[in-house]
């Protein structure tokens, strides 16, 4: 059974990628098929995708940390008593 993939990408990126593939005698379909075969065979991401995933995870962690800091700056803890604040900090380091 055959399946079809439809993707959207920047036109300039598409042209540049196709030019590289064409210079090596590889069609877009063959390149995508090879990627899918690699994924199915190894059950792992290729290094270039794994690195991208790690970058995205780090970016998400940084955004979360910045939002947490922004929340503190906005006074999200200002309604807490000293005892409540102490309990929160102690719970974090247990």
N, C-alpha and C positions, 0 to 999 in steps of 0.2 A: 504494500500500500504506500503510495506516495503522499507527501504532505507539502504544504507551501508555507513559507515564512514571509511575512511582510514587515519590513522595518523602515523607520524614518531616520534619516541622518542628513547632515548638512550637505548641500550639493557640491561644494568645493571639496569637502572631505571625500565624498563618493568618487568624484573624478580623479582625485590624487591617488586614492587606493586602487581604483580600477587601472590606472596607468601603471602602477607597480606590478599588479597581478598580470596585466597584459604583457609587460616586458619579460615576464618569466613564463609566459605561455599558460597561465592558469586563469580559468574563468571564476567569476564571483561565486557561482554555484559550487564549483569544485572546492574553492577555499572554505566556504561555509560548511560544506559536507565534511571536509577534512577536520575542521574544528569540532564538529559534532561527533565524529568518529573518535577523535582524541578524548573528548569528554566521556563518551560511553565506555571506551576501553580502559582508561586510567581511573575513572570516577573521581578525578581531581581537576582543579582549575589549572590551566597552563600558567607558568610563572608571571606572564604579563598581566593576566586577569587577577591572579592572587594578590599581586602587588597593588592593583587598583582597589581591590576589596579592602585590603589593609589600610590604604590611604583614606578610603571612605569611612571606615570604622574610627580612625584617629580623628578625622574631621568631625564626626558625630560626637565623639567624646569631648573635643574642644568646645564645640557649640554648647553642649550640655553643661560643661563647667562654667562657661561664660554666662549662660542663663542663670545658673545657680548664684554666681557672684552678683549678677544684676539684681536678682531677687533680694539678696542681702542688702544691697545698696538702696533698694527701694523701700527698705524697712519691713521686710516680710517677717522679721523676728522681733520687731519692736514691741509687739504685744505680749511677748513672753516674759515671765519673771526670771530672775537670775537662777533660781533653782531649776526651772524648766530648761533653760539654756544649758546649764551644767549637765543635766540628764541627757540631753541630745548629744552633746560632745562626748560624754562618757560612753554612750551607746555606740558611737562611731568607732571607738578605739578598743572595744572589747573583743 
